[in-house]
């Protein structure tokens, strides 16, 4: 057991030393026997997120990291490009040994559940002990921060909020929230189900408790208990309700909005131009709000007859490899490229690369006109939604069934109606699966009738 504990702590410290130097390394979690143990696997995911596909600080560093270990006498190496592939070069027998004294080598067999619990209990203590040595002095303070980065900031914020509520409940019942017993979690979740909370709230509480125990990895996770899993499955069935999808927005609706707000050439009102540019860009680019709000001037590149929009990070791009959306300058009333050019000129930010494109607008008495707010902060979700619903109300459309996702759904639906290939729609919308893509496309009644009509021809 001592061997496994030392090995887990060593791997965690190894990751810290690599990440803090800004270089890339891949330890194959799926193929090396010992790597499935927490905190190492959890830590590897965090490492990939922090490194973000960047390059090493050392210009002379080779593309292969030689780790001081052997695989049955063969050197184990991991290519830096392998960090995204989940593979590494291993001998056929796949047996792993670390170059440590014989008395400290890992066991050849997979540890049982009881042995894993003991590893989780002692790993942090060993890391703390190792951090007292000069060569590992920065590891102790860095490991927790790096592991926390396995989730996005918004997800971490949400989990912390829900776990705090769980902790308050535990205090009121005079039981421990960490480490929590499976029985305590079962009673808590059961109470939520009986209260009739939404499925989303139930899942948020469950995953926040699971995340907190994984992150601190001081004990085996009580959320892995079979009773908890059965309880969650039952709760989802009881609490699940039909999903009410937002209605897609069509090009005809956008044209009506432009008719009310004014043609591009004659429109010098920054507020209305911002609204139209924002709606057209979201529609044509199939943009999520998080992608739209984080666009900066430097992310927009105008080319001959088209425009590229660089999406630095998105929901499906957790490692920030980046995506590029290409939009044609087709001309006409609904051309998003022409409206973006007009908006950037009117806002006077075309030469300010670090400025967020869509943000708050205020009236400046000194110059007697509306201008972008001096604070370089992206527009909020609430304000962007208000602008969309306000535009719909102005053209006489009931805004109740619409939201910001209506623009993304509307763009995808229109592309499908125009017989754009499913592959291109999936790439353009940055969807990972066909199922996700299809959820955004609403077939018109004529297309739905084609199925039954074809049966009787």
C-alpha positions in Angstrom: 0.0 0.0 0.0 2.9 2.4 0.8 4.1 1.9 -2.8 0.8 2.9 -4.4 0.4 6.0 -2.1 3.9 7.3 -2.9 3.3 6.7 -6.6 0.0 8.6 -6.7 1.6 11.6 -4.9 4.6 11.5 -7.2 2.4 11.6 -10.3 0.4 14.6 -9.0 3.6 16.5 -8.2 5.0 15.6 -11.7 2.0 17.2 -13.4 2.5 20.4 -11.3 6.1 20.7 -12.4 5.2 20.3 -16.0 2.2 22.7 -16.0 4.0 25.5 -14.1 6.7 25.4 -16.7 4.1 25.8 -19.5 5.0 22.7 -21.4 3.0 19.7 -22.7 3.1 16.2 -21.4 0.7 13.3 -21.7 0.6 10.4 -19.2 -1.9 7.9 -20.8 -4.6 7.6 -18.2 -6.5 4.9 -20.0 -3.6 2.6 -20.7 -1.3 2.8 -17.7 -2.5 0.7 -14.8 -2.0 3.1 -11.9 -3.4 6.2 -13.6 -7.0 5.5 -12.9 -6.5 6.4 -9.2 -7.6 9.8 -7.9 -6.3 12.4 -7.7 -4.2 11.6 -10.8 -6.9 11.1 -13.4 -8.8 14.1 -12.2 -5.6 16.0 -12.2 -4.7 15.0 -15.8 -8.0 16.4 -17.1 -7.3 19.7 -15.3 -3.8 19.8 -16.8 -5.1 19.5 -20.3 -7.6 22.4 -19.7 -4.9 24.7 -18.3 -2.3 24.0 -21.0 -4.9 24.8 -23.7 -2.8 23.6 -26.5 -0.1 26.2 -26.0 3.6 25.8 -26.7 6.5 25.2 -24.3 8.4 28.2 -22.9 11.6 26.5 -23.9 12.3 27.0 -27.7 14.8 24.1 -27.7 12.5 21.6 -26.0 11.9 18.5 -28.1 8.5 17.1 -29.0 9.0 14.0 -26.9 9.1 13.9 -23.1 11.3 11.1 -21.8 9.9 10.1 -18.4 12.2 8.4 -15.9 10.3 5.1 -16.0 10.5 1.8 -17.8 7.9 -0.5 -19.3 9.4 -4.0 -18.9 12.8 -2.5 -19.6 11.6 -0.3 -22.5 11.7 3.5 -22.1 8.2 5.1 -21.8 7.8 8.3 -23.8 4.8 10.4 -24.6 4.7 12.7 -27.6 3.5 16.2 -26.9 1.0 15.9 -29.7 -0.6 12.9 -27.9 -2.0 15.2 -25.3 -5.2 15.6 -27.4 -5.4 12.0 -28.6 -5.5 10.0 -25.3 -2.8 7.6 -26.6 0.9 7.0 -26.0 3.5 4.6 -27.3 3.4 1.4 -25.1 4.9 -2.0 -25.5 2.4 -4.7 -26.5 2.2 -6.4 -23.1 1.1 -3.0 -21.6 2.6 -3.7 -18.2 3.8 -0.7 -16.3 6.7 -0.3 -13.8 8.2 2.8 -12.3 12.0 3.1 -11.9 11.9 3.1 -8.2 13.7 0.9 -5.7 12.2 -2.6 -5.7 10.6 -2.1 -2.3 8.7 1.0 -3.6 7.5 -0.4 -7.0 3.7 -0.5 -7.6 1.7 -3.7 -7.4 1.0 -5.5 -10.6 -2.7 -6.0 -9.7 -5.5 -3.5 -9.7 -6.3 -2.3 -6.1 -9.6 -3.2 -4.6 -12.2 -0.6 -3.5 -11.0 -0.7 0.1 -7.4 -0.1 -1.0 -8.5 2.9 -3.1 -10.2 4.4 -0.1 -7.0 4.3 1.8 -5.1 5.9 -1.2 -7.6 8.8 -1.3 -7.2 9.4 2.5 -3.4 9.6 2.4 -2.5 11.1 -1.0 -2.9 14.7 0.1 -0.9 14.1 3.3 1.9 12.7 1.2 1.8 15.6 -1.3 2.0 18.0 1.7 4.9 16.1 3.0 6.7 16.1 -0.4 6.1 19.9 -0.7 8.4 20.5 2.3 11.3 19.5 0.0 12.9 22.2 -2.0 12.4 20.6 -5.4 8.6 20.3 -4.8 8.0 23.5 -2.8 5.5 25.0 -5.3 3.5 21.8 -5.8 1.4 22.0 -2.6 0.0 25.5 -3.4 -0.6 24.7 -7.1 -2.3 21.3 -7.1 -5.7 22.4 -5.8 -6.0 25.3 -8.2 -5.1 23.2 -11.2 -7.6 20.4 -10.2 -10.3 23.1 -9.8 -9.7 24.2 -13.4 -11.0 20.9 -14.7 -14.4 22.7 -14.7 -15.3 26.1 -16.2 -15.5 29.1 -13.9 -19.3 29.2 -14.3 -19.7 25.5 -13.4 -17.4 25.8 -10.4 -19.4 28.8 -9.2 -22.7 26.9 -9.6 -21.3 23.8 -7.8 -20.0 25.9 -4.9 -23.4 27.6 -4.5 -25.3 24.3 -4.4 -22.8 22.6 -2.1 -23.1 25.6 0.3 -26.9 25.0 0.4 -26.2 21.3 1.1 -23.8 22.2 3.9 -26.4 24.6 5.5 -28.9 21.7 5.4 -26.4 19.4 7.0 -25.7 21.9 9.8 -29.4 22.2 10.5 -29.6 18.4 10.8 -26.4 18.2 12.8 -24.6 15.9 10.3 -21.4 16.3 8.4 -21.4 17.6 4.8 -17.8 16.6 4.2 -17.1 13.8 4.2 -20.7 13.1 3.8 -22.2 9.7 4.3 -24.1 8.0 1.5 -27.1 7.7 3.9 -27.1 11.4 4.5 -27.0 12.3 0.8 -29.8 9.8 0.1 -32.0 11.4 2.7 -31.2 14.9 1.4 -31.9 14.0 -2.3 -35.1 12.1 -1.3 -36.4 15.2 0.4 -35.8 17.3 -2.7 -37.7 14.8 -4.9 -40.6 14.8 -2.5 -40.6 18.6 -2.6 -41.1 18.4 -6.3 -38.0 20.4 -7.3 -37.1 20.4 -11.0 -34.9 17.7 -12.5 -32.2 20.4 -13.1 -32.1 21.4 -9.4 -31.8 17.7 -8.3 -28.9 17.1 -10.7 -27.2 20.3 -9.7 -27.2 19.2 -6.0 -26.0 15.7 -6.8 -23.1 16.8 -9.1 -22.1 19.6 -6.7 -21.7 17.1 -3.9 -19.9 14.6 -6.1 -17.6 17.3 -7.5 -16.7 18.6 -4.0 -15.7 15.1 -2.8 -13.8 14.4 -6.0 -12.0 17.7 -5.8 -10.8 17.3 -2.3 -10.2 13.6 -2.8 -9.6 13.0 0.8 -12.2 10.2 1.0 -13.9 7.8 -1.4 -16.8 9.5 -3.0 -20.1 8.7 -1.3 -22.0 9.6 -4.5 -20.7 6.4 -6.1 -23.0 4.3 -3.9 -25.5 2.2 -5.8 -28.3 3.4 -3.6 -27.6 7.0 -4.7 -27.5 6.1 -8.3 -30.8 4.3 -8.1 -32.3 7.2 -6.2 -31.2 9.6 -8.9 -32.6 7.5 -11.7 -35.9 7.3 -9.9 -35.9 11.0 -9.2 -35.3 11.9 -12.8 -38.3 9.8 -13.9 -40.6 11.3 -11.3 -39.5 15.0 -11.9 -39.0 14.9 -15.6 -41.3 17.1 -17.7 -41.7 17.7 -21.4 -39.1 20.2 -22.8 -40.6 23.4 -24.1 -38.3 24.4 -26.9 -38.0 28.0 -28.1 -39.5 28.8 -31.4 -37.0 29.5 -34.2 -36.8 32.9 -35.7 -37.1 33.1 -39.5 -35.5 35.5 -42.0 -38.9 37.1 -42.5 -39.1 38.1 -38.9 -35.6 39.6 -39.1 -36.6 41.6 -42.2 -39.6 43.0 -40.4 -37.3 44.1 -37.5 -35.0 45.9 -39.9 -38.0 47.6 -41.6 -39.0 49.0 -38.1 -35.5 49.9 -37.0 -34.5 51.5 -40.4 -32.4 50.6 -43.4 -28.7 50.2 -42.8 -27.5 53.2 -44.9 -29.9 55.6 -43.2 -29.6 54.3 -39.7 -27.2 56.1 -37.4 -28.8 55.2 -34.1 -26.1 53.1 -32.3 -28.7 51.4 -30.2 -30.9 50.0 -33.0 -27.8 49.2 -35.1 -26.3 47.2 -32.3 -29.6 45.2 -31.9 -29.8 44.4 -35.6 -26.1 43.5 -35.9 -26.4 41.3 -32.8 -29.5 39.4 -34.1 -28.1 38.9 -37.6 -24.7 37.7 -36.4 -26.3 35.2 -34.0 -28.7 34.0 -36.6 -26.2 33.6 -39.4 -23.4 32.2 -37.2 -25.7 29.8 -35.2 -24.1 31.5 -32.1 -24.7 30.6 -28.5 -25.0 33.7 -26.3 -21.7 32.9 -24.5 -20.0 32.9 -27.9 -21.6 36.1 -29.1 -20.9 38.1 -25.9 -17.2 37.2 -25.8 -16.5 38.3 -29.4 -13.8 41.0 -29.5 -12.9 43.3 -32.4 -9.7 41.3 -33.0 -11.9 38.1 -33.4 -13.5 39.6 -36.5 -11.5 39.4 -39.7 -12.9 40.8 -43.0 -11.9 39.2 -46.2 -12.9 39.7 -49.8 -16.6 38.6 -50.1 -16.7 37.1 -46.6 -15.9 37.5 -42.9 -14.3 35.2 -40.4 -15.3 35.2 -36.7 -13.0 33.5 -34.3 -14.7 31.8 -31.4 -12.0 31.5 -28.8 -13.9 29.3 -26.4 -17.3 27.7 -26.4 -19.4 25.1 -24.6 -18.1 22.3 -26.7 -14.5 23.6 -26.8 -13.4 23.2 -23.2 -9.7 23.1 -24.1 -9.9 26.3 -26.2 -8.6 25.0 -29.4 -10.8 27.6 -31.1 -13.4 27.6 -33.8 -13.9 29.8 -36.9 -17.3 30.8 -38.3 -17.3 32.0 -41.9 -20.1 34.3 -43.1 -20.6 35.4 -46.7 -21.0 39.1 -47.6 -24.1 38.5 -49.7 -25.3 42.0 -49.7 -28.9 43.0 -49.3 -31.0 44.0 -46.4 -30.1 40.9 -44.2 -26.4 40.8 -44.8 -24.7 40.3 -41.4 -21.2 41.3 -42.7 -22.5 44.7 -43.9 -24.3 45.3 -40.7 -21.2 44.4 -38.6 -19.0 46.8 -40.6 -21.6 49.6 -40.1 -21.9 48.9 -36.4 -18.1 48.9 -35.8 -17.7 52.2 -37.6 -20.6 53.8 -35.8 -19.3 52.5 -32.4 -15.8 53.7 -33.3 -14.1 50.6 -32.1 -12.8 49.2 -35.4 -9.2 50.0 -34.4 -9.5 48.7 -30.8 -8.7 45.0 -31.0 -9.3 44.2 -27.3 -12.7 45.8 -27.1 -15.8 43.6 -26.7 -18.0 44.1 -29.7 -21.4 44.0 -28.0 -21.6 45.8 -24.7 -23.6 48.5 -22.8 -24.6 51.8 -24.4 -25.1 55.1 -22.6 -25.9 58.7 -23.5 -23.0 61.2 -23.1 -24.0 64.8 -22.6 -20.6 66.1 -23.5 -21.0 65.0 -27.2 -24.8 64.7 -27.2 -25.1 61.2 -28.5 -25.2 57.5 -27.5 -21.9 55.7 -27.4 -20.5 52.4 -26.1 -19.9 52.4 -22.3 -16.3 53.1 -21.4 -16.1 49.9 -19.3 -14.9 47.1 -21.5 -17.4 44.5 -20.3 -19.6 42.2 -22.5 -23.3 42.7 -22.7 -25.3 40.6 -20.1 -27.5 37.8 -21.0 -30.5 39.5 -19.5 -30.0 42.7 -21.5 -29.4 40.8 -24.8 -32.6 38.9 -24.2 -34.5 42.1 -23.5 -33.3 43.6 -26.8 -34.5 40.6 -28.7 -38.0 40.4 -27.1 -38.4 44.2 -27.4 -37.6 43.9 -31.2 -40.2 41.2 -31.6 -42.9 43.2 -29.7 -42.2 46.1 -32.0 -43.1 44.1 -35.1 -46.3 42.7 -33.4 -45.0 39.2 -32.5 -45.8 37.6 -29.2 -42.4 37.1 -27.6 -43.5 34.5 -25.1 -42.2 31.5 -27.0 -38.9 33.1 -28.0 -35.4 33.5 -26.5 -31.8 34.0 -27.5 -31.6 30.3 -28.6 -34.4 31.1 -31.1 -31.7 32.8 -33.3 -29.4 29.7 -33.2 -32.4 27.5 -33.9 -33.7 29.7 -36.6 -30.4 29.8 -38.5 -30.1 26.0 -38.4 -33.7 25.5 -39.4 -33.4 27.8 -42.3 -30.2 26.1 -43.5 -31.9 22.7 -43.3 -34.9 24.1 -45.3 -32.4 25.3 -48.0 -31.0 21.7 -48.2 -27.6 22.6 -46.8 -25.8 19.3 -45.9 -26.1 18.0 -42.4 -22.3 17.8 -42.1 -21.9 21.5 -42.9 -24.7 22.5 -40.5 -23.1 20.5 -37.7 -19.7 22.1 -38.3 -21.1 25.6 -38.7 -23.0 25.3 -35.4 -20.1 23.6 -33.6 -22.3 20.7 -32.5 -20.6 17.5 -31.3 -23.4 15.1 -32.2 -26.1 14.7 -34.7 -28.6 14.5 -31.8 -27.7 17.9 -30.5 -27.9 19.4 -34.0 -31.3 17.9 -34.7 -32.7 19.3 -31.5 -32.3 22.8 -32.9 -33.9 22.1 -36.3 -37.7 22.4 -36.5 -39.2 20.9 -39.6 -41.9 22.8 -41.4 -45.3 21.1 -41.9 -44.6 20.4 -45.5 -41.5 18.4 -44.7 -43.4 16.5 -42.0 -46.1 15.5 -44.4 -43.6 14.1 -46.9 -43.2 11.0 -44.8 -46.9 9.9 -44.7 -47.5 11.2 -48.2 -44.8 9.0 -49.6 -46.5 5.9 -48.1 -49.5 6.1 -50.2 -48.1 7.1 -53.6 
